[in-house]
Amino acid sequence: MSSKKITLNEDHLDFLVELFTVGAGKSSEILSEMLNTYIRLSIPMVKQIDVSGDDEDIPDYLNQEVSVIDLLFKGDVSGESKLIFPAEIARKLGNLLMDAQEDEDFDSAKIGVLTEVGNIVLNSIMGTISNYLNISFDYQIPIFQTEFTKSGIQHMAETHDTILLADTRFTADEHEISGNIAILFTMDSMKGLTRLMEKHLEEL
């Protein structure tokens, strides 16, 4: 990790919102086909989090039970991405995907299908970043985890240049599933990514 963290400006964050939104749109199309209903993922804002100070930008639901799909990536920029579902949304979505009843256990089959959902969303966003900035990533197999809290974010901050949070609106129209999910990114090579974003913005 670099000795000095990079601070992203408004242009950088607005550009990341654009990239994340395009990626979320691609994943929405895939998920809509999987569920046979219209799925919306909207990302109005991307924030850079500094957990060394006030943590007011970290969603409160990270103090509660959550389901997390973790995707590590390496390449021109390295780090990890996490799709974080509040537990209630994860259960509803898992039941919907498995055509299960509300009172059925959260079993390995539901974990598998939710992991695939996370893989789709995170790969779509990472693929969009890759295409726009002409960089490449290698991905590890996504991992499902449940024990993740604000302390986990603080630990991540100790080993990465920066943390990006996209607080994302998730809606499944015909099934009354909606709420906020978090897409959390850490970047080891933030200086390089910032340079690539500035080059792209200058060419627009």
C-alpha positions as a printed NumPy array, in Angstrom:
array([[  0.   ,   0.   ,   0.   ],
       [  1.213,   3.507,  -0.765],
       [  2.243,   5.682,   2.15 ],
       [ -0.169,   8.439,   1.142],
       [ -3.79 ,   7.814,   0.345],
       [ -5.257,   9.314,  -2.81 ],
       [ -8.217,  11.655,  -2.361],
       [-10.685,  11.495,  -5.241],
       [-12.258,  14.732,  -6.421],
       [-15.855,  15.285,  -7.558],
       [-15.03 ,  14.583, -11.215],
       [-13.492,  11.218, -10.288],
       [-16.483,  10.22 ,  -8.17 ],
       [-19.   ,  11.338, -10.806],
       [-17.141,   9.293, -13.403],
       [-17.188,   6.25 , -11.122],
       [-20.95 ,   6.697, -10.666],
       [-21.238,   6.584, -14.467],
       [-19.163,   3.407, -14.709],
       [-20.945,   1.709, -11.801],
       [-24.337,   2.644, -13.253],
       [-23.517,   1.152, -16.654],
       [-22.287,  -2.031, -14.968],
       [-25.352,  -2.194, -12.723],
       [-27.566,  -1.821, -15.783],
       [-25.903,  -4.797, -17.458],
       [-26.321,  -6.939, -14.366],
       [-29.961,  -5.832, -14.038],
       [-30.685,  -7.258, -17.479],
       [-29.151, -10.619, -16.556],
       [-30.929, -10.784, -13.186],
       [-34.258,  -9.804, -14.786],
       [-33.979, -12.827, -17.066],
       [-33.066, -15.089, -14.124],
       [-36.063, -13.946, -12.068],
       [-38.451, -13.439, -14.964],
       [-39.282, -10.011, -13.597],
       [-37.891,  -6.525, -13.977],
       [-34.929,  -5.846, -11.66 ],
       [-33.53 ,  -2.386, -11.056],
       [-30.153,  -1.539,  -9.579],
       [-29.585,   2.205,  -9.283],
       [-26.417,   3.847,  -7.991],
       [-26.98 ,   7.559,  -7.314],
       [-23.694,   8.17 ,  -5.534],
       [-20.236,   6.698,  -4.938],
       [-18.427,   7.799,  -1.778],
       [-14.821,   7.511,  -0.718],
       [-14.759,   6.404,   2.911],
       [-12.165,   7.453,   5.444],
       [-12.755,   5.142,   8.399],
       [ -9.903,   6.665,  10.382],
       [-12.258,   9.491,  11.317],
       [-16.036,   9.737,  11.546],
       [-17.776,   6.659,  10.155],
       [-21.108,   8.361,   9.461],
       [-20.808,   7.458,   5.757],
       [-20.896,   3.729,   6.561],
       [-24.435,   2.277,   6.356],
       [-25.988,   1.518,   9.748],
       [-27.082,  -1.946,   8.623],
       [-23.459,  -3.083,   8.708],
       [-23.934,  -3.245,  12.478],
       [-26.591,  -5.884,  11.879],
       [-26.737,  -9.261,  10.134],
       [-25.639,  -9.053,   6.507],
       [-24.812, -11.41 ,   3.655],
       [-21.646, -10.621,   1.704],
       [-20.334, -11.843,  -1.616],
       [-16.614, -11.126,  -1.855],
       [-14.757, -10.988,  -5.186],
       [-10.985, -10.408,  -5.183],
       [ -9.32 ,  -9.057,  -8.31 ],
       [ -5.758,  -8.547,  -9.5  ],
       [ -4.221,  -6.918, -12.538],
       [ -3.528,  -3.325, -13.551],
       [ -5.476,  -2.392, -10.419],
       [ -5.846,  -4.837,  -7.521],
       [ -8.225,  -5.036,  -4.595],
       [-11.518,  -6.6  ,  -3.643],
       [-15.189,  -5.913,  -4.217],
       [-18.052,  -6.843,  -1.928],
       [-21.78 ,  -6.957,  -2.576],
       [-23.459,  -6.535,   0.817],
       [-27.114,  -7.489,   1.313],
       [-28.97 ,  -6.754,   4.546],
       [-30.022, -10.175,   5.808],
       [-33.741,  -9.682,   5.159],
       [-33.178,  -8.795,   1.502],
       [-30.814, -11.743,   1.099],
       [-33.412, -14.145,   2.5  ],
       [-36.204, -12.812,   0.296],
       [-34.05 , -12.902,  -2.818],
       [-32.767, -16.386,  -1.987],
       [-36.336, -17.655,  -1.531],
       [-37.402, -16.062,  -4.8  ],
       [-34.53 , -17.524,  -6.792],
       [-35.079, -20.988,  -5.307],
       [-38.893, -20.789,  -5.413],
       [-38.864, -21.527,  -1.673],
       [-41.214, -20.685,   1.18 ],
       [-40.471, -17.841,   3.578],
       [-39.941, -20.151,   6.546],
       [-37.43 , -22.432,   4.833],
       [-33.849, -22.436,   6.106],
       [-31.125, -20.351,   4.531],
       [-29.297, -23.378,   3.141],
       [-26.307, -24.037,   0.901],
       [-28.435, -23.923,  -2.253],
       [-29.587, -20.375,  -1.479],
       [-26.056, -19.377,  -0.587],
       [-24.918, -20.717,  -3.956],
       [-27.504, -18.791,  -5.938],
       [-26.873, -15.551,  -3.999],
       [-23.159, -15.968,  -4.632],
       [-23.955, -16.167,  -8.332],
       [-26.017, -12.967,  -8.072],
       [-23.054, -11.219,  -6.442],
       [-20.736, -12.594,  -9.09 ],
       [-22.975, -11.203, -11.844],
       [-23.261,  -7.732, -10.297],
       [-19.591,  -7.358,  -9.375],
       [-18.291,  -8.793, -12.652],
       [-20.573,  -6.477, -14.629],
       [-19.233,  -3.433, -12.818],
       [-15.614,  -4.564, -12.98 ],
       [-16.041,  -5.4  , -16.664],
       [-17.348,  -1.895, -17.333],
       [-14.366,  -0.332, -15.549],
       [-12.063,  -2.594, -17.558],
       [-13.659,  -1.685, -20.892],
       [-13.822,   2.077, -20.321],
       [-10.285,   2.414, -18.95 ],
       [ -8.682,  -0.329, -21.081],
       [ -7.299,  -2.269, -18.128],
       [ -7.464,  -5.954, -17.29 ],
       [ -8.437,  -7.894, -14.183],
       [ -8.073, -11.479, -13.059],
       [-10.756, -12.634, -10.647],
       [-10.737, -15.201,  -7.897],
       [-13.744, -17.408,  -7.147],
       [-16.392, -15.371,  -5.277],
       [-16.829, -16.171,  -1.585],
       [-20.008, -15.926,   0.494],
       [-19.662, -14.704,   4.062],
       [-22.031, -13.523,   6.771],
       [-19.837, -12.179,   9.575],
       [-18.979,  -8.733,   8.253],
       [-19.409,  -5.475,  10.179],
       [-18.021,  -1.968,  10.341],
       [-14.946,  -3.394,  12.021],
       [-14.369,  -5.375,   8.823],
       [-14.295,  -2.149,   6.837],
       [-11.857,  -0.64 ,   9.299],
       [ -9.599,  -3.661,   8.877],
       [ -9.777,  -3.303,   5.094],
       [ -8.703,   0.328,   5.407],
       [ -5.452,  -0.803,   7.012],
       [ -4.386,  -2.734,   3.916],
       [ -5.718,  -0.717,   0.964],
       [ -5.241,   2.744,  -0.512],
       [ -8.907,   3.662,  -0.537],
       [-12.403,   2.337,  -0.002],
       [-15.291,   3.202,  -2.295],
       [-18.909,   2.705,  -1.25 ],
       [-21.77 ,   2.636,  -3.745],
       [-24.975,   2.647,  -1.71 ],
       [-27.264,   0.954,  -4.195],
       [-31.042,   0.786,  -4.548],
       [-32.305,  -2.706,  -5.345],
       [-35.88 ,  -3.349,  -6.525],
       [-37.614,  -6.469,  -7.838],
       [-40.867,  -5.039,  -9.164],
       [-43.321,  -7.928,  -9.008],
       [-42.053,  -9.48 ,  -5.781],
       [-42.026,  -6.554,  -3.322],
       [-38.313,  -6.859,  -2.671],
       [-36.547,  -3.541,  -2.332],
       [-33.943,  -1.86 ,  -0.205],
       [-30.39 ,  -0.648,  -0.106],
       [-27.412,  -2.863,  -0.802],
       [-23.788,  -1.802,  -0.63 ],
       [-21.114,  -2.328,  -3.238],
       [-17.802,  -1.895,  -1.492],
       [-14.515,  -1.614,  -3.37 ],
       [-10.97 ,  -1.434,  -2.114],
       [ -8.16 ,  -0.42 ,  -4.42 ],
       [ -4.468,  -1.103,  -3.866],
       [ -3.313,   0.839,  -6.931],
       [ -5.458,   3.946,  -6.576],
       [ -2.836,   6.267,  -7.99 ],
       [ -2.785,   4.318, -11.243],
       [ -6.569,   4.165, -11.473],
       [ -6.856,   7.899, -10.818],
       [ -4.359,   8.61 , -13.579],
       [ -6.356,   6.459, -16.017],
       [ -9.605,   8.219, -15.08 ],
       [ -8.029,  11.643, -15.621],
       [ -6.716,  10.566, -19.021],
       [-10.172,   9.333, -20.039],
       [-11.854,  12.538, -18.822],
       [ -9.371,  14.688, -20.743],
       [-10.195,  12.82 , -23.944],
       [-13.956,  13.408, -23.631]])
